[in-house]
Amino acid sequence: MTYSEFFKIATGRDHPPYPWQEQLATSETCESRLINIPTGLGKTAGVILAWLWNRLKVEDGQKSSWPRRLVYCLPMRTLVEQTEGEAQKWIQNLWVARDSLNLSKAAVEELRWLSGNDDPEKARSPIVLMGGEDLSPEKREWDLYPERPAILIGTQDMLLSRALNRGYGMSRYRWPMHFALLNNDALWIMDEVQLMGAGLASTSQLEGFRSQSALGSRNCRSWWMSATSRPDWLKTVDFPDALFARAPVRLGDEKETGRIKALRTAPKTLKPVPGALDSKSAKGFAVFIANNLSDLGLNLVVVNTVKRARAIHKELTKTLPKEAPEPILLHSQFRPGDRQDVLDQVMCETAKVRQIVVSTQVIEAGVDLSAHTLFTELAPWSSLVQRFGRCNRWLVDSEPHYSKSSIYWLDIDTEKDALPYTFDQLNEARKRLTQIDSAAIANLEQFDSPDADKPRFRHVIRRKDLIELFDTTPDLAGADLDIDRFIRDADDSRVQVFWRNWNGGPEMAPNDNVNSESVAEGAPLLPELCSTSIGNLRSLLGKQGIAWRFNPLDREWQRVRPDSIYPGQTYLLHGTQGGYLPTQGWTGDSRNKVTSQSKSYNTSATGLADANEADPASEQDQWQTVAEHTNAVCSTLEQLLRDFADDLPEVPAGLGASLPEILRQAARWHDWGKAHPAFQAKVKTDRLVETGSNEPIAKAPSEAWQKGRLPKRPKIDDLRRKHFRHELASALGILLADSHFPLAEGTARDLAAYLISAHHGKVRLSIRSLPDEWLPHMTDERPSESRFARGVWDDDVLPSVDLGGDILAQGVKLSLEPMELGLCEHPPFEGQPSWAERTLTLRDTIGPFALALLETLLRAADGRASQVAPGSMIIEEAASPYGKANALSEDETAMAQAIAADGLAIQDRFRPEPLFKESGNGHYESRTVADIQKAKQAMKGAR
């Protein structure tokens, strides 16, 4: 199988790859590079199929040296759907033809994983990472399969924010997983880099950081693609110079032969529009367009702002005769579904049917259109080259009128009208346009991209910033480090808006309405979202208007006034507030009432898992004890370790144990904290009795858990605790386990403790109590100054528990002294470092990229084991004590129900010490109902 045959099968076309595409795919190694290829010559196919070819071109028993993940980064949403569709088509074509590809068994399995094995609905790739995207179950948890290949496609804000450990549009507690997987074993493709703005510098800096061995990244590469970029645009303070010694991928001798020559010389006559842009130019430009329209094919009008696009579209509609086709409006302020409807209409038979499209920059890059006649405002040279690339792009031999394709450009000669570009950029572009009368690709190649078009950035992320971003703990005010300046231009003032309808109108919070459950719990789906500017939204709302923003930590919608709206956020409006039409996009007119785009809202992405005490992974169809679940996690981890045998980070000197051994111990001990009474009390007592088990429960069906918000003040008989995190109890427990824990004190044990505490992403580099936590009960054994954090209190006793694998964790009394700064001063941690010192040492010793990868491996094993739940307790109906005369005697049932009703509430009524003296086992180590009954009777007698 040659690459040419592979390429033709994937694309479903009979023509072979261009020489530059084949050269890229057959390179001996995958190296970072700049790809500078003109528009219309298959850059998307060239890079995605190069990656697929090298992932699949392996023999059994071998592994590809190319990165497991392809990360395709795009500057605009409009480009994402098109790239996704192409990648999906190529994967499915390869799977259908797999028998003719002569693939090894390993390659077939990799392709099976990507394609969904004859069911495209279950395909694992491509995965779209974009705000509001409702992924299929197979794609949603791609981060649980770090050993598998994946194609990730998204906008630069979504992808770069994840690479900086502050992922937009996702649970904050999964940030470290995406941080790990996008900075290890990943090939980044930056497409249309001339549009990336501030984000371009961040891609260069990240490539520089990944090349620094101390930060722990492995097998990451970056490709930057554009028809108009220059290598020096990528230079930043930390980016290695090695890339610039490597020649960019460019067209070679093939540009003078065959189809490439025909594309490069396709005729495009270039003419100026009389006059220049002014306050009345919309009407005048519309008249000029109407008088110069082509009778066949696509007539494309591209302007620089949404406001001018609307104005010209409105004037064209008035000016054109009745028999002319109705002009189509296309810009960035549409809901994706509505925009796709418009694009489908435009791209259907555009070479034959006369159409008139008025658009903004959304059409200038990546959209596969071929116009007969193009009208454009003056724009930066790099933007004009892209726009010219939408004219006579397809070489339609059957339509000879395309040999007379024309481009008309309208001058802009004032600084005020130059926005969103600079006047210098427009002056440089005008100077070049006056020197040529043809916009054929070959004619444009005489010009390099001007300095004025280099993406500008005021802020550059430095190594210190990246290291600080590794800590995902909010500051004391609940805020996170701002990364927006590293991703978007400072003047980017866009927000996302979506509309829904609920009883009571916009003044009533969705949460307060009895009929608004789906609204209150539904995060926005991608088809609902519309991008607009802050100014547009404020103008629609007026001074007294209200928008709503979802707070995932409090699980409620919060009222937002116009002056509190800020960039990058997503806001909910009531449909009666208007401002949108499906065929016009954002209008800002309150008379345009809006209907909800989706009847079923995205409850899988509501942010409910972001609540501090939320633990949705503990809910599954079957019951599991801590030992059963732990055995499943350890088994899954072993498979991961086999797949990562050669891909684990390098072991730092003095660690004291191998990384696989540390991961194994972390997996074995990670859920010890679920034996804590505060966790066990979450299970409904009547359902707990049904299990017939004396062992602590790790997993249970959803209906078995007590739901709803905890009261502001604890009840004396309720052992649950607000914000309780079992993983913190587990981590503290192994630091105190002494000889019972296999790893000696020091870095190895600290690493195991860190991996355990971080396995839900909620307790990582710092231990901090939350503002509304319940205070510890004051007793003789627990004074008022006792520490507390995440529902764990000083002097809590973590019970003995069977962890599976013949491991029995011995009960310990917990201390939270490590949450303090400085060396600990009291037993049992006297003279030992604080938690912060331990974790920061790990970060700096192992490196943030490597440490995040180790976190992800344990979390992946835990998450996958929670899904499949092997070895679970199966509760047969006959085993239930309710309604079965032969299950238990009447006295036994009464005793069981009494104990279940009490739950573990005797912890508060009867302290552990008297119980220990009386029963000989202690409350926390009691194994039978009789032990507890005996202790209760003894205490009653003592009173």
N, C-alpha and C positions, 0 to 999 in steps of 0.2 A: 504493500500500500504506500503510494507516494503522497506527499502533501497536496499535490495538485488534485489527485483523485479524492482525497479527504475533503478538500475545500469545495469541490463541485458537489459532492454528496451533501455536505452540510448546508450549502446555500440553495441547493435545488436548482442551480443554473448550470448551463453547459460550458460557460467560459471559465478558463483556469484563473488562478489568482494572479494578480499583478506581480511582477518580479520583486517589488519592495515587500509585498506581503509574504511571499515565499522566503525571502531572505530573513525577515524577522522571525518567522516560525521555525526555521531550520538553524537558527543561531545555536552555537555550542552551549552557551550558558545564558541564563536570564540575568541581564544587567540593567541598571537604571539608564534611561536614555531619553532624548528628545526626539519626537517623531514629527517632522515638518513636511507634510504632504498636502497638496492642494485639495480644495473642496471637490467632492464628487468622486473621489478615488478610493473609497472603501476603507476609511480608517477604522470604523467600528468593527467591521468584519475582520480586518487585518489583525487587530489586537486580541479580540475574543477567541477567534479560531486558532491563533498562535498559542494561546494558553491551553485551550482544549487539546490541541494536537500534542503538546508536550506533556500534558497530564495523562493522556491515553496511550502515548507511545512508550510503554514500559513492558518488560517481560515479567512473567510470574516470578515472584521472589525478589523483585526489584521495586524501588520506589522512585518516583519522579523527583528530580532535583528542583523542579519549578514549584513555586509556592502553592499551598493547598487552596488559598482563597484568592479570587480575582475581585478587586474592589474598584468598581467603575464610578468615578466621581464626576458629576455634571453640574454646571453652574445654574441650570434652570429646570424647573419641574417639567416643562413641555418636552424636554429631551429624554426624560426618564422613561415615560411610557413607550416611546418608540424604540429605545435601546432594549428595554425589557422584552418587547414583542419579537425583535430580531433574535436575541439570545435564546429565547424560548423555542423559536422555530428551528434554529440550528441544532439545538440539543435534541429535539424530537426527531428531526431528520436523521441525525446520526444514530439514534436508538433504533429507529425503524430499519435502518440499513446495517445494523451491527454485524450481521453474519458475513457481510461482504467486506468488512473493514479489517478482517484478520487480526482481531484484538486478542490480547492475552486474557485469561480469566480475571485477573486483577483489574484490567482496564474495563472489561465488560461490567464488573461489579460497580466500578466508579461511575460509569455511564448510566447504569441502572439506577443508582442513587440520585444522580442529577435529574434524570428524565421522569422518574415515577413509575418505571417498569410497566409500560403500556397504558398507564393512566395519567395523562398530563395534569389532571386535577390534583394528583398526589406528588407532582414533581417537587424536588427539593431546591431547585434553582431554575431561573434566577429569583433572587430575593430582593424585593424593593424596600429600601429604607427611606421612608418619606413620611412626613407628619400626617396622621390620620389613616395610614395604609392598614387595611384589615387583612392581614396575611392568613393564608390557610394554616391549619394546625401543623402541617408538615414543614412549613417555612417559618412559622412563628418562633419556634424554639431552636433555630439553627445554631445558636450559641451553646447548646448542650452537646453538639457533635463536633468538637474541635479537630478531630482526626479525619473528618470527611471533607471532600472538596465542596466549594460553594462559590457561586457568583453573586456578589452583592452590588446592587445598583442603587444609587441615591443622589440626592442633591448635596452640594458641598457643605451646607450648614449641618445636615444630618450626619454626614460621614466624618467631617473634620471635628465636630463636637464630640463624637464618640471616640475618635482617636486622641482627643485631649481629656478624656475621662469626665465629660460633662454632657453626655448624649442628649440632644434635644428630642422631644417627642417620645420618650421612653421612661420606664421606671428607673429612678435614680439608683436603685439597689442592683441594677444589672449593668450600670456604667463600667465597673471594673472588668466584666467579662468582655464587653465589646472593645474596651481599651486594650485588653490583652490580645484579642483575635485580630484586630486591625493593625496592631504593631508587631505581630509575629506571624511569619509564614504567610505573607500577603503580597500580592502584586497590585499596586495602586495604578490605576489609569486615570489621569487627569485630562479630560476632553474639553476642548474649546477654552484653553487656558487664558486667552485674551479677555474672557468675560469673568474671570474669577476674582478680580479685585484683590482685596486684602487676603483672601484665602490662599492665593498663589504663594505668597511668602511663607505661610504656615506649612504648605506642602513641602517646600524646600527645607525649612527648618526641621520638620519631622524626619525627612530623609537624612539630614545631618545627624540628628539625635540617634536614629536607629543604627547609624554606622559607628557609634561610640560604644565599645564593648562594655563599658561600665554600666550602661543603662539596660543591658540584657536583652536586646532585640535579636531575633534570629530569622534569617531568610526573608527579609523584606526588601522589595524593589519598587521603584517608581518610574512610570512612563508618562511624559507630558506630551500632549498632542495638540496641534493647531496648524492651520494653513498660514498663520501670520505671526508666529512667535519667534523669538530670538533666544539663543542659549543664555545670553547675559541677563535676561529677564529673571532667570531662576537664581541668580547669585544672591545669597544672604550671608549673614555673619557666621553661621555655623554649618553652612552647606559645603561639603568637600569639593575641592577643585577637580577631582578625578573625572567627574562627569564631563567637564568641558574639554577634556583632552580627547574624548570619544566623539567622533563625528556624528551629527544628527542623522537619523534615517531620512533620506531624501530620494527623490526620483533620480535614476541613473540614465543610462543610454536609452532605456525604454521610452523615455518621454518623447523621442523623435520617431516612434514607430507605432503602428496599429491604433487600437482604440484610445490609448492614452494621448497620442498625438491629436487624434480627432477631438477629444474632450478639451485639450489645451488650446486648440485653435478654433473651437466653435464660435461662430460670429456673434458679436454683441456690440452693436453700434452705440456709442456713448454721446449723448447730447445734453446741453444745459437747458433748464426751463427758464424762459424769460423772467427777469425780475428776481426777487429774493423774498424770504419769509418775512411777513409782517403781521400786524394785528388783523388784517383783512385777507390774509393769504389763503385761508381755508377755502373760501368761496372761489378765489381766483385759481387756486391749484386744482380744485374740483372741476372747474370749467376746462382747464388745460387737459386734465386726465380724460374727461369725457370726449374731448375732441381728438385724442390720440390713442384711443383704445384699439386693440387688435380685434378683428372680427372672429378670430378663432383662438382657442387655447386660453391659458390663464393670463390675466392682467393683474399684476401684483403691485400694491402700493405699500411702501414701508416708511413709517415716520418714527420720530424719536420719543414721543410721549403718548400716553394713553389719552390724555386730554385732546391732543391734536388728531389722534386717530378717530375719536368719537366725532369731532367737529367735521373732519373731511368726509367721514362716512355719512353724516347727516346731510351735508351739502351735496354729495354725490347722489344720494337718494332723491333729492329735490331736482337735481340738474338732468339726470339721465332720462331719456324718453321711455315711455311705458313699455315698449317692446324689448328694452334692454334687460339683461338679468339683474336681479336685485343684488346690490353689493353686500358682501359678507364681511362682518367685523370680527377681528381676532386680536386679542391682546392678553396680557398676563393676569387680568382681573376677572377671570372666569372660574367657576367651579370646574374641576377636572372633567367631570362627565359631560358638562355642557361644552367645554372647550374641545373635547374629543369628538363630539357630534359635529362641531363646526369643521374640525380638521378632516373628519371622514368625508364630509361634504366637499371640501376643497380638493382632497387627494383622489377623489373618485373620477376617473376619466378626465383629468385636467388637461391632458394633451389634446383632447378632441373637442370638449365642450367649452364654450365661451363662458368664462367666469371673471368676476371682479372681486378681489379680496383687498381689504384695507387692514393693515396689520402694524404692529410695533416690532421691536427687536426679537420677540419670541419666535419669529419666522427665520431669523438670519443665520441660525446655526443648527446643524443636525437634522433639520426637517427636510425630507427628501421631496422637494417640489421643483418643478421645471416650468418657469413662466416664459411666455412669448414676449411680453412687454413688462418692463419693470420701471416703476416710478419711485424715487427715493429722495428723502431729504439729505442734505449734506450731513455726514457723520464722520467719526474717526476713520482713518484709512483701513485699519484692521476690520472694522465693522462693515465698511463698504465692500471690501473684498468678499466677506461672507455673504452680503446681500447680492453681489454680482453672481455669486455661486449658485443662487436660486434661479438664474436666468439661463435658458437653453442648456439645461443640465443633463438631459437624457439623450440627446442626439436622436430625435425621433425622425428616422429616415423616411417614414411613410407620410410625414407632414412637412412638405417642402417649405411652407411658409415660415418654419422655424429658422430657415437660413437668413431670414431678415429680422432676427430678434433685435430689440432696441431697449436701451436704458436711458431714462431721463432723470436728471438730478436737479433738485431745487436748492439754491444757495441759502445759507444762513449767515448774515453778516453783522449780527449784534451779539454781545456777550449774554444779554438777558435771554435770548432765544436759544443760545447754545446748549443750555442745560438739557439733559443731565451730563453733557460732556463739557470739556473746557474749550475755550476759544482757541487756544494754541493747537489743540487737536484738529479742529475744523479748518484752521488756516493752513496747516500742513497738508490736509487732505485736498483742499481746494487747489493748492499749488500743483499737486500731482495730477488732478483731474484735468487741469487746463493744458497739460502736456500731452495728453493722449486722446484719441477719438475712438478707441476700441477697448472694451473691458474683457476681451478674451484672456484666459488664464496666462497664456504665453506672453501677452503684452504686459500683464501686471507683474510678472516675475522680475522685471528690471528694477523694481523698487523693493528695498528692504522695509521692514516695519519701522516706522519712525520712533524716535525716542519719546515723543509726546504720547504715544499709545501704550507705553509700558505701564502695566497696572501699578497704581500708586497705593502705598500703605504707610500709615503713620506709626503703627505698632508692629513689632516683631516679637513673637514668642521666643523666650530664651530658656536655657536649660533650667535655670532656677524656677521659672514659671511652671515648666512641665513637672518638676519634682514636687512642687507645692500642690499641683493639681492631682497628684496621686491620692492625697487624702480627700475623701468624699464627704467628710463630716462638715455640716454647715457651721458657720460661725455662731457666736452667741446670740446674734439677732435673727438667726435662721436663714441667713443669706449664703450664697455660694460665690466662689471666686468667679468674676465675670470673664468669659472668654469671647464674648461677641466681637470685640475689637480685633481678635485674631482671625475671624471667620468672614465677617461682612464689612463693607465699607462703612465709615462713620456716619455717612449721610443716608444709609439704608434705613428707612423709617417704616418698613412694611410690617403689617400685622395680618393675622389670619382671622377670618370671620366665618361663622356658620349660623344658620337660622333653624329654629325649631318652634313648634307651637305647643303651648300648654295653657291650661285654664288659668284665668286671672290676669293675663296680659303681662307686659314687660316689667311692671312694677313689682310683681309677686315673684319671689324666688322659686325656681323649679322645685327645690326641696320641700317647700311648704305646701305643695299642691298634692292632694290625695291621688290625682290621676297622672302624676308626673314621674312615676317611678323610673320608667325607661329614660326619660330626659335627665333625671337627677343622676342616674348611674351610668349614662352612656357617654363615653368619650367620643369626640367627633370622628367620623369616618372620612377617609380621603375624598370621596365624591361630594361631601358637604362643604369642604373648605374653599373659601375665596380669599385671595390675597388682595390687599388694598393698602393705602397709606394711612398713617395715623391721622393726617389732616382730613382725609376723606371720611374716616370713621367719626371723628369728632364733629365734623360738619353735619353729618347725618343725625347724630345724637342731639346736637344743640347743647345749650348750657345745662339743661336739667335732665338730659337723657341718661339712660342706664344700659350698661352692658354687663354680662356675667362672665366670670372666670372660675374654672373649677380648681379647687384646692385639694390635691390628692391626699395630703396628710390628714386634713380634717374631714375629708370625704364629703364636701359640700360645695355648692356654688356660692361665690362671693360677689357682692355688688361692686361694680366699678364705675366711677364717675369719669366723664370725658377727660378731665385733667390728670387722671391717674392711669391713662392708657400709655403703654410704652412699647418699643419695637420688639418684634420676635415673639410676641405672645398670641394666644388664641382666645377669641372672645365669642360668646354666645349672644345672639340677638333673638328677640321674639319675631315671628314672621310678620306681625302687623307693623313692625318698625320699618319694613321695606328696604329699598336701596339696591334692588337687583332684578334683572330680567335674564332668563336663560339664553336669549339670542343676543343680548347686549352686554352681558356681564355686569359688573358693578356700575350702577347708575347714580347712586347717591340720592335718588329721588324717593322720598318716603311714601309716595303714592304707589310705588311698585311693590305691592305686597308679595311675600315670598312663602312658598310652601316648602315643607321639609323635604330634603332630597332622599332620605332613607326612612323607612318605617321601622326597621329593626336596627337598633343602635349597637354600637361596638362595646358590649359589656366586657369583652376580654381585655380591653385596653383602658379600663376606667381609671386606673391608678389605685384601685382598692388595695392592691398588694403593696402600695407605697405607705400605707398606714404603719406606724411604728410597731404595733403589736400584731399586725396581720401575718398569717403564716398559711397561705393557701395551699402550699405543697403538702401540708399535713392532712389535707382532705383528699381522700381517694375512695374507690368503690369498696375496698376491703379493709378489714382491721389488720394492723401489724403491731407487734410488740417492738420495743427498741432493738432487741436482739435480731428479730427477723428483718427489720428494715436495714440494720447495720450490716448484716450478712449480704444483703442485696447490693448495698453500696460498695462494699469491699470487692464483690465479684465484678461489678461494672468497672471499678477502678483498675482491676487487674487487666481487663481488656484494653483500657485506655493506655496503661503503661506499656503493654506490648506494642501498641500502635505508635507510641511515642518513644520507643526504646532508644532511638538515635536522635531524638529531637528535644530532649529535656534541656533546660539551661545548664551551663557549666556549674559544677559544684564549687562554691567559694572555699578557700582554704579555711581550715579550722571549724568546719560545720559540725563535725562529729558523727555524722551518719549520711548515708546516701539519700538523694532526693526521693527515689521510689520508696525507701523504707519510711521516711518521714511522712510521705503522702499516705502510705498504708496505715500508719499509726493514727494519723489525723482522721482518716475514714473510720477506723475502728472506734474511736472515742468521740466522734463529732456530735453525737446526739445524747451523750450522757446527761446533759442538762434537761432533757425531756422527762427524766425521772423526778425532777423538782416538783413539789406539790402544786406550785402555781401553774405549771403546764398541765399536769394531770387533772386539775380542777376545771380545765376548759371543756373536758368531755362530760356530757350529761351523765349523771350518776345512774339513772335507770338503764341507759344504753351500755354503760360500763359493766354493769352486772351481767348483761347478756353475754358478754364475751367469755365468762367463766374462767378468766385468766387472772392470776395474781401478779403478773408482770406489768411494768409500766407500758402504756400505749404510746406508739410513735405516730401511727396513721389510723385514721378512722373515716367512715363515710361522712359526707358533709352534714347530714341531718343529725349526726351524733355530737356535734360541737355546739357549745353555747354561743349564740350569735347576739348581735346587737352591741351597742356601746356600753362600756362599763360605767357605773355611776361615778360622780365626782368624788364621792367619799366611799371608802370600802365598807362593806357590811361585815360584821364580826364572823359570820358563818360562811363567808365567801373567800376561798383561798386564791382565787384569781388575782392577778396584779396587773395594773395598768402598765403598758409598754414592756411587759416581760419578754426577754429574749433568752431562750434556752441556750443559744450558742455561747453567750457570755458566761453562763454558769458552767458549761462544758469546758471552756478555755481556762477559766479560773481553777476548775477542778483538776485539770492535768498538771497545772503549775504546782499544785499542792499534793499530787498523788505520790510523791516520793518514790519508794522502791516499787510501787505497784505499776508505774508507768515505765515502759521499756526504754525510753530515751532519757539519757542523763540530763541533768540541769545544764543549761547553756543555750547556745544558738539553735541547736537541733530541736530542743524542746520548745524554745520560743517560737520557732517557725511552725511547729505542729500546732501550738496554741493559737498563733495568728491565723493559720489556715482554718482552724475550727471556728474561731470567732467570726471570720469573714465569710463563712459558707452560705450566708443569706445576703451578704452585702450591707448589713445594717450595723455591724460593730466591727470596725477595722482598726484604724490607727489611733483612735482615742476612745476612752470610756467616759461618757458624760451623761449625767442625769438630765432628764427632760423637765420642762417647767411645770407640767401638771402631773408629775408622778405622785403616787401615794407615798406618804412618809412611813417609815418603819414603825411598828407598834413598840411603844416604850415598855420595857420590862427590866427586871433586875439584871438579866443577862444581855439586854440590848439597850444601852443608854440612849438618850435623846440625840447625841451627836453621831450616831451610827451613820455610816455612809450608805448610799443607795444609788443605783444606776440601772436603767433598763429593766426595772422590776426585780433586780437582785439586791438583797440587803446583806449588810455585814452580819456574820454569824449564822446565815442560812446554812442548813445542813443539806448537802447534796447526797441523796441516799445511795446505798449500794445497788447495783443493777447488773444484770447479765447483758453483756455487750455482744454476745455471740462469739464464735471462734474460740470457745473455751476461755474467754476473758471475763472476769468478774471485777467490776470497778468497786473498790471499797469506799464506803461513805466518808466524806470529808466535810469539815466546817469551812465555809467560804469567807474570804476576806477581800474587801475592795480597796485595800490600801494602795495597790499599784495604780489606781486611777489618779492618785495624787502625783504632783511633780517631785522630782528628786528621788534620792535613794529612800527605800522603805526603812522605817525606824523601829517597827514592832514585829514580833512573831505573828504569823509564820513566814513573813517575807523580809524579815530584818536583814538589812545590808544588800538587798537585791534591787535591781533597777526597776523603775516605774514601767507601766505598760507602754507609755509613749516612747521611752528610751529603747525598750526592746523592739518595738515595731519600726521605729525610725532607723535603728541599726540594721534591721533586716532589709528595709527599703534601699539603704545606701550600700549594703554589702552585696545583695543579690541583684539589685537593679529593679526599677519600677516595672519595666516591661516583663522581665522574667518572673518577678514576684506575682504580678497579676495573672500570668499564665498558670502558675502553680495554683492560685486561687481558683481559676477557671476549671482546671482538671478535677479538683475535688467537687466543685459545684456541679459540673457536668455529671459526674458519677452519682451524686446525690439526686439531682433532678431526674435523671433517667431511671434510677432505681425507684423513685417515687411514682413514676408513670407506669411501670410494668408490674411492680409489686409482687415479685415471686415469693413463694413461701409464706403467703399471708394466712392469717387465721380465717377459716371459713366458718361462719356461724350458721349452723343448720337450724331450721325452724324448730325442730324437736328439742334443741338445746335451750330454748328460751324458757325461763322460769315462770313466765306469765302465761296463764291459760293452759298449763300442762300439769295435770295432777301428779304425774309420776316424775317430774323433773326434780323437785325438792319437796321435803316434807313441809307442812304448814309452819312449824316452828323455824325450820331452816330458812324458809322464804322470808318470814317476818324478820329474822335476824339479818339476813342479807339486805333487805330493804331498809332496815334501820341504819345499818352501817353505810349503805349507799347514800341515804338521805343526809347523813352527817358528812359524807365524803371524807375529806381529810381535814375537816374543820377542827378536829381535836388538837391540831397544831396550835391554834390560838387559845383553846380552853385549857389544855394540859400541856405543859412545857416538856420538851424532850427529856430533860434530866430525870424528873420523877418517873416518867414512863420507862426510861432505861433501867432505873433501879428496880421497878416493880416487875417488868416483863422479862428483863434480862436481854432483850433484843433492842429495845429502843423503838420509839414510834416510827422512825424513818426506815428501820430495818425489819419491821413487823411483816411477817409473811402470811399470817392467817387471821381470820375473823376472830378466833378465840383469843389471840394475843391482844388485839385491840379491846375486845370486850373485857378481858381481865384487867387491863390497864384502866379502863373507864371505871369499873367497879371499885378498884383500889383507890382511885382519886375521889370518888364520891364518899367512900368511907373516911378518907382523910379530912374531908371538909366537915 
